[in-house]
């Protein structure tokens, strides 16, 4: 895990260097997307975002 993501408040960080698009042979394309996240901090940040969202709904 890269130290670049420690403390990040986003849900995850998209890694374009690890993401691949491959043809499946039947005319479709399969895409493998890679993202990095700091499990504890990202989870907490998402919970805070969710609580704020529902708080705004209750205050309307």
Buried (B, 14 or more C-beta within 10 A) or exposed (E): EEEEBEEBEBEBBEEEEEEEEEEEEEEEEEEEEEEBBBEEBBEEBBEEEEEEEEEEEEEE
